[in-house]
Amino acid sequence: MRTSNALRRCRQLALLGAALSPAGAHAVQPLQTFIDAARTASTDNRKAAAVELQRGEEAVQSLGAVLPSVSASVTATRNEREVKLSTGTGAVTIQPRSQLAGSASVSIPLLDTAGWARYSAARSTARAAQETTRATRLTIEGRVAYAYYQLIGASSLARARARSLATSEQNLDLTRTRRDAGTATDLDVARSEAEVETVRQKLADANLTAALARRTLLTLSGVDAQGDAGELSDDLHAEPPLAWWEERGRLAPSIAVSRAQRDSAEAHAGAARLALVPTLTADMSQAVSSSGGLTGQTSYYTLTANLKWNLGLDTLASIRAQSAAAQAARIAEEAAQAAVRDDVHEEWQNVDTGLVKSRSARAQAASAALAAQVARTRYEAGTSTHLELVQAERDLLDADAARVQADANLAYSRVALRLSAGITPDARTDASGQPARP
């Protein structure tokens, strides 16, 4: 029995040592390290950047369609026979045995209003892709921040569970000793054993959450979270007024994306209407051949002008369809603005509520710790029941969990508030302490 108790006390000391060891010696990397790495490692960010490049080149391609273009060609011909025509002055070669010909042409769009409207739409689409890249980056930063604070919170919770497990095992040893002395019952021992296993399960859950959060950070950023996650600390300061955040939210990338998409849709609608306007194109070509044929002229040029007008049912249907698409894009922009306002309002309220919860949870944890200490002292003195001790230890366990969860939620809510307003978590602050505008 003494050997078993000694081994158990050694394990308790090991748990307490792991739970109370300073995290600063091997602390996990700061949040900014994962955010910086995710900007280049995240597959979503890389995909958005590739789409942005594609849309930019498509805009250049659309511009090329309304600018002058040059083309050239060279043709070498080998005929089976040479054909000549006899005339009074001699023989004229109509088809030489070998012939080399070349041509160059210039096409100049003189009037193409629909083409310029399509170019404007392509530019707006490219701008929407740029804002989408920015919005995607903020979304990934939000996911990184969530996983990071989940790791910090779960690690803090695991340390609290480890302390509770060590305390529960001490209580189990004490209860067994009192049972051997005849001052406790087998029921008390069974309750203590059940309490130890309950705490051990909760410790396993906390470790699982931390492990999954580390994996998420690795997937998003390519950085392995090394070391112990430190304790969360927040000075419980209030954020700037809600009105400031709502005004700042007007620059959120999701609104910029919807605005650019609306511009693109309106430009496409304009291009559909301008399709009723004829197009005028001028072409000039210069041809050179090694054989002059019947005329004997080896070089000649051609000038043409082409006026084209298309009018059909498909044109009228396209006008109506693109107009409806533009109206849908305007409604989508209104929805995006409302969504940003709602997100900013929700996250600001979460921070405000989180401040209340964190203050309350810290006070609750302090009171629960004091109550658990009193209950243990009274139980050791024989003036309190085992049930009272178990209940006090459970209250402390729940209070520690509530404190860690409240602090983690508050830390993430501050980040989420900035992200919802289009501000990166690492945004600098101005002289008043408010997030600075980019």
ZABA-495016 format. One record per residue (C-alpha): residue number from 1; residue in three letters; x, y, z. Coordinates in steps of 0.25 Angstrom, whole numbers. Layout:
n	res	X	Y	Z
NUM	ALA	X	Y	Z
...
***
This chain:
n	res	X	Y	Z
1	MET	0	0	0
2	ARG	11	10	4
3	THR	19	7	-9
4	SER	6	9	-17
5	ASN	3	22	-10
6	ALA	18	27	-13
7	LEU	17	24	-28
8	ARG	4	31	-29
9	ARG	10	43	-21
10	CYS	21	43	-31
11	ARG	11	43	-43
12	GLN	4	55	-36
13	LEU	16	63	-35
14	ALA	20	60	-50
15	LEU	6	65	-54
16	LEU	7	77	-46
17	GLY	21	80	-51
18	ALA	16	79	-66
19	ALA	4	88	-63
20	LEU	12	99	-55
21	SER	25	99	-64
22	PRO	27	113	-70
23	ALA	23	113	-84
24	GLY	32	124	-88
25	ALA	44	115	-88
26	HIS	38	108	-100
27	ALA	26	116	-104
28	VAL	18	114	-116
29	GLN	20	123	-128
30	PRO	12	136	-128
31	LEU	0	138	-136
32	GLN	6	147	-146
33	THR	16	136	-150
34	PHE	5	127	-154
35	ILE	-3	138	-161
36	ASP	10	142	-169
37	ALA	12	128	-173
38	ALA	-2	126	-177
39	ARG	-2	137	-187
40	THR	7	129	-196
41	ALA	5	115	-192
42	SER	-10	114	-192
43	THR	-16	108	-204
44	ASP	-28	117	-204
45	ASN	-19	129	-204
46	ARG	-11	123	-215
47	LYS	-23	120	-223
48	ALA	-29	134	-222
49	ALA	-15	140	-226
50	ALA	-15	131	-239
51	VAL	-30	135	-242
52	GLU	-26	150	-240
53	LEU	-14	148	-250
54	GLN	-24	141	-260
55	ARG	-34	152	-259
56	GLY	-24	163	-261
57	GLU	-19	156	-274
58	GLU	-33	155	-279
59	ALA	-35	170	-277
60	VAL	-22	172	-285
61	GLN	-28	162	-296
62	SER	-41	170	-296
63	LEU	-33	183	-298
64	GLY	-25	177	-310
65	ALA	-39	174	-317
66	VAL	-42	189	-319
67	LEU	-27	193	-322
68	PRO	-21	193	-336
69	SER	-14	179	-339
70	VAL	-4	175	-349
71	SER	-2	162	-356
72	ALA	8	156	-366
73	SER	9	143	-374
74	VAL	19	137	-383
75	THR	16	126	-393
76	ALA	25	117	-401
77	THR	19	110	-413
78	ARG	25	98	-421
79	ASN	17	95	-434
80	GLU	18	82	-442
81	ARG	19	90	-455
82	GLU	22	104	-459
83	VAL	11	110	-468
84	LYS	15	121	-478
85	LEU	6	129	-488
86	SER	12	133	-501
87	THR	10	147	-505
88	GLY	14	156	-517
89	THR	25	161	-509
90	GLY	30	149	-502
91	ALA	25	138	-492
92	VAL	19	142	-479
93	THR	20	133	-467
94	ILE	6	131	-461
95	GLN	10	120	-451
96	PRO	25	119	-447
97	ARG	31	106	-443
98	SER	35	112	-430
99	GLN	28	124	-424
100	LEU	30	132	-411
101	ALA	19	142	-406
102	GLY	17	150	-394
103	SER	7	159	-388
104	ALA	5	169	-376
105	SER	-8	175	-372
106	VAL	-12	185	-361
107	SER	-27	185	-356
108	ILE	-31	198	-349
109	PRO	-45	198	-341
110	LEU	-50	212	-344
111	LEU	-63	210	-336
112	ASP	-66	199	-326
113	THR	-74	204	-315
114	ALA	-78	191	-310
115	GLY	-64	186	-310
116	TRP	-59	197	-301
117	ALA	-71	194	-292
118	ARG	-67	180	-291
119	TYR	-52	184	-288
120	SER	-58	193	-276
121	ALA	-66	181	-271
122	ALA	-53	172	-272
123	ARG	-45	183	-264
124	SER	-56	183	-253
125	THR	-55	167	-253
126	ALA	-40	168	-251
127	ARG	-42	178	-239
128	ALA	-53	169	-233
129	ALA	-42	158	-234
130	GLN	-32	167	-227
131	GLU	-42	169	-215
132	THR	-46	155	-215
133	THR	-31	152	-212
134	ARG	-31	162	-201
135	ALA	-44	156	-195
136	THR	-39	142	-196
137	ARG	-26	146	-189
138	LEU	-35	152	-178
139	THR	-43	139	-177
140	ILE	-31	130	-176
141	GLU	-25	140	-165
142	GLY	-38	138	-158
143	ARG	-37	123	-158
144	VAL	-23	123	-154
145	ALA	-27	132	-142
146	TYR	-38	123	-138
147	ALA	-29	111	-138
148	TYR	-18	118	-131
149	TYR	-27	123	-119
150	GLN	-33	109	-119
151	LEU	-19	104	-117
152	ILE	-16	114	-106
153	GLY	-30	111	-99
154	ALA	-29	96	-100
155	SER	-15	96	-95
156	SER	-18	105	-83
157	LEU	-30	96	-81
158	ALA	-21	84	-81
159	ARG	-12	90	-71
160	ALA	-24	93	-62
161	ARG	-29	79	-64
162	ALA	-15	73	-60
163	ARG	-15	81	-47
164	SER	-29	76	-44
165	LEU	-25	62	-47
166	ALA	-14	63	-38
167	THR	-23	69	-27
168	SER	-33	58	-29
169	GLU	-23	47	-28
170	GLN	-18	53	-15
171	ASN	-32	54	-10
172	LEU	-34	39	-14
173	ASP	-21	35	-6
174	LEU	-27	43	6
175	THR	-40	37	5
176	ARG	-34	23	5
177	THR	-25	26	17
178	ARG	-38	31	24
179	ARG	-45	19	20
180	ASP	-34	10	26
181	ALA	-35	18	39
182	GLY	-50	16	39
183	THR	-54	31	37
184	ALA	-58	29	22
185	THR	-67	19	15
186	ASP	-65	10	2
187	LEU	-75	19	-4
188	ASP	-66	31	-2
189	VAL	-55	24	-8
190	ALA	-63	20	-20
191	ARG	-67	34	-22
192	SER	-53	39	-22
193	GLU	-49	28	-32
194	ALA	-60	33	-41
195	GLU	-56	47	-40
196	VAL	-42	44	-44
197	GLU	-47	37	-56
198	THR	-56	48	-60
199	VAL	-45	58	-59
200	ARG	-36	49	-67
201	GLN	-46	49	-78
202	LYS	-47	64	-78
203	LEU	-32	65	-79
204	ALA	-32	55	-91
205	ASP	-43	64	-98
206	ALA	-34	77	-96
207	ASN	-22	70	-101
208	LEU	-30	65	-113
209	THR	-35	79	-116
210	ALA	-21	85	-115
211	ALA	-15	74	-125
212	LEU	-26	77	-135
213	ALA	-23	92	-134
214	ARG	-8	89	-136
215	ARG	-12	81	-149
216	THR	-21	92	-154
217	LEU	-10	102	-152
218	LEU	0	93	-160
219	THR	-10	92	-171
220	LEU	-13	106	-173
221	SER	1	112	-171
222	GLY	11	101	-173
223	VAL	16	104	-159
224	ASP	17	94	-148
225	ALA	13	100	-135
226	GLN	24	96	-126
227	GLY	25	98	-111
228	ASP	15	100	-100
229	ALA	4	110	-102
230	GLY	4	121	-92
231	GLU	-7	126	-83
232	LEU	-17	136	-89
233	SER	-16	149	-84
234	ASP	-25	161	-87
235	ASP	-25	174	-80
236	LEU	-40	175	-82
237	HIS	-40	188	-89
238	ALA	-52	193	-97
239	GLU	-52	194	-112
240	PRO	-55	207	-119
241	PRO	-69	211	-121
242	LEU	-78	202	-130
243	ALA	-80	214	-139
244	TRP	-66	215	-143
245	TRP	-65	200	-146
246	GLU	-78	201	-155
247	GLU	-72	213	-162
248	ARG	-59	206	-164
249	GLY	-66	193	-169
250	ARG	-70	201	-182
251	LEU	-56	198	-187
252	ALA	-57	183	-184
253	PRO	-52	175	-196
254	SER	-66	167	-198
255	ILE	-72	181	-201
256	ALA	-61	184	-210
257	VAL	-63	171	-217
258	SER	-78	173	-219
259	ARG	-76	187	-224
260	ALA	-66	183	-234
261	GLN	-76	172	-239
262	ARG	-87	182	-240
263	ASP	-78	191	-248
264	SER	-75	179	-257
265	ALA	-89	175	-259
266	GLU	-94	189	-262
267	ALA	-82	190	-272
268	HIS	-87	177	-279
269	ALA	-101	182	-279
270	GLY	-96	195	-286
271	ALA	-88	186	-296
272	ALA	-101	178	-299
273	ARG	-108	191	-302
274	LEU	-97	197	-310
275	ALA	-97	184	-319
276	LEU	-108	192	-326
277	VAL	-98	202	-331
278	PRO	-90	198	-344
279	THR	-76	195	-344
280	LEU	-66	202	-354
281	THR	-53	195	-357
282	ALA	-42	200	-367
283	ASP	-32	190	-372
284	MET	-19	192	-380
285	SER	-11	180	-386
286	GLN	2	180	-394
287	ALA	5	167	-403
288	VAL	19	164	-409
289	SER	21	152	-418
290	SER	33	147	-426
291	SER	25	145	-438
292	GLY	17	157	-445
293	GLY	7	148	-453
294	LEU	0	154	-464
295	THR	1	168	-459
296	GLY	16	166	-456
297	GLN	14	174	-443
298	THR	20	168	-431
299	SER	15	177	-420
300	TYR	2	183	-418
301	TYR	-7	188	-406
302	THR	-21	188	-402
303	LEU	-30	197	-394
304	THR	-43	193	-389
305	ALA	-54	199	-379
306	ASN	-64	190	-373
307	LEU	-77	195	-366
308	LYS	-85	184	-359
309	TRP	-98	185	-352
310	ASN	-104	173	-345
311	LEU	-119	173	-341
312	GLY	-126	161	-337
313	LEU	-135	154	-326
314	ASP	-122	149	-319
315	THR	-117	164	-318
316	LEU	-130	168	-311
317	ALA	-130	156	-302
318	SER	-116	159	-298
319	ILE	-120	173	-294
320	ARG	-131	169	-285
321	ALA	-122	158	-279
322	GLN	-110	167	-276
323	SER	-119	178	-270
324	ALA	-125	167	-261
325	ALA	-111	163	-257
326	ALA	-107	177	-254
327	GLN	-120	178	-245
328	ALA	-116	166	-238
329	ALA	-102	171	-236
330	ARG	-107	184	-230
331	ILE	-116	176	-220
332	ALA	-104	167	-217
333	GLU	-96	179	-213
334	GLU	-107	184	-204
335	ALA	-107	170	-197
336	ALA	-92	170	-196
337	GLN	-92	184	-189
338	ALA	-103	179	-179
339	ALA	-96	166	-176
340	VAL	-83	174	-173
341	ARG	-91	183	-164
342	ASP	-97	171	-157
343	ASP	-84	164	-155
344	VAL	-78	176	-149
345	HIS	-89	178	-140
346	GLU	-89	164	-136
347	GLU	-74	163	-133
348	TRP	-74	176	-126
349	GLN	-85	171	-117
350	ASN	-78	158	-115
351	VAL	-66	166	-110
352	ASP	-75	175	-101
353	THR	-81	162	-95
354	GLY	-68	155	-94
355	LEU	-62	166	-85
356	VAL	-74	163	-76
357	LYS	-72	148	-76
358	SER	-57	149	-74
359	ARG	-58	158	-62
360	SER	-69	149	-56
361	ALA	-61	136	-60
362	ARG	-49	141	-53
363	ALA	-56	145	-41
364	GLN	-64	131	-41
365	ALA	-50	124	-42
366	ALA	-44	131	-31
367	SER	-56	128	-22
368	ALA	-57	114	-26
369	ALA	-42	112	-23
370	LEU	-44	118	-9
371	ALA	-56	109	-7
372	ALA	-48	97	-11
373	GLN	-37	100	-2
374	VAL	-46	102	10
375	ALA	-54	89	7
376	ARG	-41	81	6
377	THR	-36	87	19
378	ARG	-49	84	26
379	TYR	-49	70	20
380	GLU	-35	67	25
381	ALA	-39	72	39
382	GLY	-51	63	39
383	THR	-61	75	40
384	SER	-67	73	25
385	THR	-73	62	17
386	HIS	-66	55	5
387	LEU	-78	59	-3
388	GLU	-75	74	0
389	LEU	-61	73	-4
390	VAL	-64	66	-18
391	GLN	-74	77	-21
392	ALA	-64	88	-18
393	GLU	-54	81	-27
394	ARG	-64	80	-38
395	ASP	-68	94	-36
396	LEU	-54	98	-37
397	LEU	-52	89	-50
398	ASP	-64	96	-57
399	ALA	-60	110	-52
400	ASP	-46	108	-58
401	ALA	-52	103	-71
402	ALA	-61	115	-72
403	ARG	-50	125	-69
404	VAL	-41	119	-80
405	GLN	-53	118	-90
406	ALA	-57	132	-87
407	ASP	-43	138	-89
408	ALA	-41	130	-102
409	ASN	-54	135	-107
410	LEU	-51	149	-104
411	ALA	-37	148	-111
412	TYR	-43	142	-123
413	SER	-55	152	-123
414	ARG	-45	164	-123
415	VAL	-38	158	-136
416	ALA	-52	155	-142
417	LEU	-56	169	-140
418	ARG	-44	174	-148
419	LEU	-46	164	-159
420	SER	-61	167	-161
421	ALA	-57	182	-163
422	GLY	-46	178	-173
423	ILE	-35	180	-163
424	THR	-24	170	-162
425	PRO	-21	165	-148
426	ASP	-7	171	-149
427	ALA	-12	185	-153
428	ARG	-5	196	-146
429	THR	-12	206	-137
430	ASP	-12	221	-138
431	ALA	-9	231	-126
432	SER	-23	228	-120
433	GLY	-20	213	-119
434	GLN	-31	211	-130
435	PRO	-27	202	-142
436	ALA	-21	211	-153
437	ARG	-27	212	-167
438	PRO	-18	205	-178
***
